[in-house]
Amino acid sequence: MFSFRKPRNAEVEAAIRAARDPVGGSPPFLSLGNGLQGRKLPVGFARDCLRSRIGEGEAGFAAARRAFAEWAEFDLGWVRVMNPEIPVAVGQVVAVEVHAFGLWSLNLSRILETVDTATRFGFLYRTTLHHAEDGEERFLLEYDPENGGVWYHLEAVSRPRHALARFAYPLTRGYQHRFARDSHRRMKAAVLVEPVD
């Protein structure tokens, strides 16, 4: 899972194949539509939630949807999706490469829920055993026709799974917060550079 070198394509493909079987873990916490909804988390789990306005109007929502479908919310320089050809669909395994602390890691999650309507687009995934964390994360875009705003919701519930993630917990929490901030900035930039019809 952690290495001093970048994961090779063959290693990524092998890990994705191994992650296709159902795995156990903590009970479900989040729903795609409503997030945590005041449920109490067991000891050891942390919740992160960030919501921001990233664009305006139907054109802005369409641009945000296109960016999500291309996994732009993970295209952060130090984080990226290793299998960007996959669709946002239930059952897909998302392979995320992270380069932090001078180490490379490959983290796999399985999509559990999706939504695709005129005003909402997104997905909820759960980490597999091939992930440094145990938990769930939801990525949701919403368009509000009343005020024209395009909103990005990013919510995660997790606890460290890998021994290194537990040992470096304050640092890993810092990187989780950085991921959320960078992801929101990336999505806002993706919407701004899209041409308006």
C-alpha positions as CSV (number, residue, x, y, z in Angstrom):
1,M,0.0,0.0,0.0
2,F,2.8,2.4,0.8
3,S,6.1,2.6,-1.2
4,F,9.0,4.8,-1.9
5,R,8.3,4.5,-5.6
6,K,5.3,5.2,-7.8
7,P,2.9,2.3,-8.3
8,R,3.4,0.5,-11.6
9,N,0.4,-0.1,-13.9
10,A,0.6,-3.9,-13.5
11,E,0.4,-3.4,-9.7
12,V,-2.6,-1.1,-10.0
13,E,-4.4,-3.6,-12.2
14,A,-3.7,-6.5,-9.9
15,A,-4.9,-4.5,-6.8
16,I,-8.1,-3.6,-8.6
17,R,-8.8,-7.2,-9.5
18,A,-8.2,-8.2,-5.9
19,A,-10.5,-5.5,-4.6
20,R,-13.5,-6.7,-6.7
21,D,-14.8,-9.1,-4.1
22,P,-17.0,-7.8,-1.3
23,V,-15.1,-7.0,1.9
24,G,-16.1,-6.5,5.5
25,G,-15.5,-3.6,7.7
26,S,-17.4,-1.0,9.7
27,P,-21.1,-0.5,9.3
28,P,-22.4,2.0,6.7
29,F,-22.5,5.6,7.9
30,L,-23.3,7.9,5.0
31,S,-26.1,8.1,2.5
32,L,-25.5,9.9,-0.8
33,G,-28.5,12.1,-0.4
34,N,-28.3,13.1,3.2
35,G,-24.8,12.4,4.4
36,L,-24.4,11.5,8.1
37,Q,-27.7,13.0,9.3
38,G,-26.7,13.2,12.9
39,R,-25.8,9.6,13.4
40,K,-23.3,9.0,16.2
41,L,-19.9,7.7,15.1
42,P,-18.1,5.0,17.0
43,V,-14.9,5.9,18.8
44,G,-12.0,6.3,16.5
45,F,-13.9,7.7,13.5
46,A,-13.7,11.3,12.3
47,R,-16.0,13.2,10.1
48,D,-15.0,15.8,7.5
49,C,-17.6,17.9,5.6
50,L,-16.9,20.8,3.2
51,R,-19.5,22.5,1.0
52,S,-18.8,25.4,-1.4
53,R,-20.4,27.2,-4.3
54,I,-18.3,26.4,-7.3
55,G,-20.2,27.8,-10.2
56,E,-23.4,29.4,-11.5
57,G,-26.3,28.3,-13.7
58,E,-27.1,25.3,-15.9
59,A,-24.0,25.8,-17.9
60,G,-21.9,25.7,-14.7
61,F,-23.7,22.6,-13.5
62,A,-23.1,20.9,-16.8
63,A,-19.4,21.8,-16.6
64,A,-19.1,20.5,-13.1
65,R,-20.8,17.2,-14.1
66,R,-18.3,16.8,-17.0
67,A,-15.4,17.5,-14.6
68,F,-16.7,14.9,-12.1
69,A,-17.1,12.3,-14.9
70,E,-13.4,12.8,-15.7
71,W,-12.5,12.6,-12.0
72,A,-11.2,16.2,-11.9
73,E,-12.0,16.4,-8.2
74,F,-9.0,14.1,-7.6
75,D,-6.7,15.7,-10.2
76,L,-4.7,17.6,-7.6
77,G,-1.0,17.0,-8.6
78,W,-0.3,15.0,-5.4
79,V,-3.5,12.9,-5.8
80,R,-5.0,11.4,-8.9
81,V,-7.3,8.6,-10.1
82,M,-5.2,5.8,-11.7
83,N,-8.1,4.3,-13.7
84,P,-9.9,7.5,-15.0
85,E,-11.5,5.5,-17.9
86,I,-14.1,4.0,-15.5
87,P,-17.5,5.5,-15.4
88,V,-19.2,6.9,-12.2
89,A,-21.2,3.7,-11.7
90,V,-22.2,1.4,-8.8
91,G,-19.7,-1.4,-8.3
92,Q,-16.7,0.4,-10.0
93,V,-13.4,0.3,-8.0
94,V,-11.7,3.7,-8.0
95,A,-7.9,3.5,-7.7
96,V,-6.5,6.7,-6.1
97,E,-2.8,7.4,-6.0
98,V,-1.5,9.7,-3.3
99,H,2.1,11.1,-3.0
100,A,2.6,12.5,0.5
101,F,5.4,12.4,3.1
102,G,7.8,11.3,0.4
103,L,5.8,8.1,0.0
104,W,3.4,6.8,-2.7
105,S,0.2,5.0,-1.8
106,L,-2.5,3.3,-3.8
107,N,-6.0,3.4,-2.2
108,L,-9.0,1.5,-3.6
109,S,-12.6,2.3,-2.9
110,R,-15.8,0.8,-4.4
111,I,-18.8,3.0,-5.5
112,L,-21.9,2.1,-3.6
113,E,-24.4,4.7,-4.7
114,T,-24.8,7.2,-7.6
115,V,-27.2,10.0,-8.5
116,D,-27.7,11.6,-11.9
117,T,-30.6,14.0,-12.2
118,A,-31.3,17.5,-13.6
119,T,-30.1,19.0,-10.3
120,R,-27.8,16.4,-8.7
121,F,-24.8,14.4,-9.7
122,G,-22.4,12.3,-7.6
123,F,-21.5,9.1,-5.9
124,L,-20.7,7.6,-2.5
125,Y,-17.9,5.1,-2.1
126,R,-16.6,2.8,0.6
127,T,-12.9,2.0,1.1
128,T,-11.7,-1.5,0.5
129,L,-9.1,-3.4,2.5
130,H,-6.6,-2.0,0.0
131,H,-6.9,1.5,1.5
132,A,-5.0,3.3,4.2
133,E,-8.4,4.3,5.8
134,D,-11.6,2.5,6.7
135,G,-14.7,4.5,5.9
136,E,-16.9,6.2,3.3
137,E,-16.9,9.3,1.3
138,R,-19.5,11.1,-0.7
139,F,-18.9,13.5,-3.6
140,L,-22.1,15.4,-4.6
141,L,-22.8,18.2,-7.0
142,E,-26.1,20.2,-6.7
143,Y,-27.7,22.8,-8.8
144,D,-30.2,25.2,-7.2
145,P,-32.5,26.6,-9.9
146,E,-33.9,29.2,-7.5
147,N,-30.6,31.0,-6.9
148,G,-28.6,29.6,-9.8
149,G,-25.8,28.2,-7.5
150,V,-23.8,25.1,-8.3
151,W,-22.6,23.5,-5.0
152,Y,-20.0,20.8,-4.3
153,H,-20.4,18.7,-1.1
154,L,-17.6,16.5,0.1
155,E,-18.2,14.5,3.2
156,A,-16.1,11.7,4.7
157,V,-16.2,9.4,7.7
158,S,-13.1,7.5,8.4
159,R,-10.5,6.0,10.7
160,P,-7.0,4.9,10.0
161,R,-6.7,1.3,8.9
162,H,-3.0,0.9,7.9
163,A,-0.5,0.9,10.8
164,L,1.4,3.8,9.2
165,A,-1.8,5.9,8.9
166,R,-2.4,5.2,12.6
167,F,1.1,6.1,13.6
168,A,1.1,9.4,11.7
169,Y,-2.5,10.2,12.5
170,P,-2.1,14.0,13.0
171,L,-0.3,14.2,9.7
172,T,-2.8,12.1,7.9
173,R,-5.7,14.2,9.3
174,G,-3.9,17.2,7.9
175,Y,-3.6,15.7,4.5
176,Q,-7.3,14.7,4.6
177,H,-8.2,18.4,5.2
178,R,-5.8,19.4,2.4
179,F,-7.5,17.0,0.0
180,A,-10.9,18.5,0.7
181,R,-9.6,22.1,0.2
182,D,-7.7,21.2,-2.9
183,S,-10.6,19.2,-4.4
184,H,-12.9,22.2,-4.0
185,R,-10.4,24.6,-5.6
186,R,-9.9,22.2,-8.5
187,M,-13.6,21.8,-9.1
188,K,-14.1,25.6,-9.0
189,A,-11.3,26.0,-11.5
190,A,-12.7,23.3,-13.7
191,V,-16.1,25.1,-13.9
192,L,-14.5,28.5,-14.6
193,V,-12.4,27.2,-17.6
194,E,-15.3,25.4,-19.3
195,P,-16.7,27.3,-22.3
196,V,-20.2,28.7,-21.9
197,D,-22.6,27.7,-24.7
